[in-house]
């Protein structure tokens, strides 16, 4: 798509816990092609639970979901397991 439109750079913006997966996908698509400049910026806003127990549950669930998405080679960009 970048070559089709003549783009030389791309800025990927997403939540911090999605950023690793996005970077893996982008680098696999562009195979570290030096003709493109890829930048990755996590968002600074993410509403987190206030209760400490809920925060731990949220963090573990998010990390586990991202791990599954990264390690699932057949479905790298799959549906989320959110509620």
C-alpha positions as CSV (number, residue, x, y, z in Angstrom):
1,X,0.0,0.0,0.0
2,X,2.8,2.4,0.8
3,X,4.5,1.8,-2.5
4,X,1.1,2.2,-4.3
5,X,0.6,5.7,-2.9
6,X,4.3,6.7,-2.9
7,X,4.6,6.9,0.9
8,X,8.1,6.7,2.3
9,X,7.2,6.7,6.0
10,X,4.4,5.5,8.4
11,X,3.4,6.4,11.9
12,X,1.7,3.6,13.9
13,X,-0.2,4.9,16.9
14,X,-1.9,2.5,19.3
15,X,-2.3,1.7,23.0
16,X,0.9,0.6,24.7
17,X,-0.2,-3.1,25.1
18,X,-0.9,-3.4,21.4
19,X,2.3,-1.8,20.3
20,X,4.6,-4.8,20.4
21,X,2.2,-6.8,18.2
22,X,1.8,-3.9,15.7
23,X,5.6,-3.6,15.5
24,X,6.0,-7.3,14.8
25,X,3.3,-7.2,12.1
26,X,4.7,-4.1,10.4
27,X,8.2,-5.4,10.4
28,X,7.1,-8.7,9.0
29,X,5.2,-6.9,6.2
30,X,8.0,-4.6,5.3
31,X,10.8,-7.1,6.2
32,X,13.0,-4.3,7.6
33,X,13.0,-2.6,4.1
34,X,15.3,0.4,4.4
35,X,13.3,2.4,1.9
36,X,10.5,3.0,4.4
37,X,10.8,4.8,7.8
38,X,8.4,3.1,10.3
39,X,7.7,4.9,13.6
40,X,5.7,3.5,16.5
41,X,4.1,5.7,19.1
42,X,2.0,4.5,22.0
43,X,-0.9,6.6,23.1
44,X,-0.6,8.3,26.4
45,X,-4.2,7.8,27.4
46,X,-5.6,4.6,28.6
47,X,-8.4,4.4,31.1
48,X,-7.4,1.9,33.8
49,X,-9.4,0.4,36.6
50,X,-9.2,2.3,39.9
51,X,-9.4,-0.8,42.2
52,X,-6.0,-2.5,42.7
53,X,-7.4,-6.0,42.3
54,X,-9.2,-5.0,39.1
55,X,-6.0,-3.4,37.8
56,X,-4.1,-6.6,38.3
57,X,-6.8,-8.6,36.5
58,X,-6.8,-6.1,33.7
59,X,-3.1,-6.1,33.3
60,X,-2.8,-9.9,33.3
61,X,-5.7,-10.3,30.9
62,X,-4.2,-7.7,28.5
63,X,-0.7,-9.3,28.6
64,X,-2.1,-12.8,28.1
65,X,-4.3,-11.7,25.2
66,X,-1.4,-10.0,23.5
67,X,0.9,-13.0,24.0
68,X,-1.7,-15.2,22.4
69,X,-2.1,-12.9,19.4
70,X,1.7,-12.6,18.9
71,X,2.3,-16.4,19.2
72,X,-0.7,-17.4,17.0
73,X,0.9,-17.5,13.5
74,X,-2.3,-18.4,11.8
75,X,-4.2,-15.4,13.2
76,X,-1.8,-12.6,14.0
77,X,-4.5,-9.9,13.6
78,X,-7.4,-11.8,15.2
79,X,-10.4,-10.8,17.3
80,X,-9.8,-9.7,20.8
81,X,-10.9,-11.6,23.8
82,X,-12.4,-8.6,25.5
83,X,-15.7,-9.0,27.3
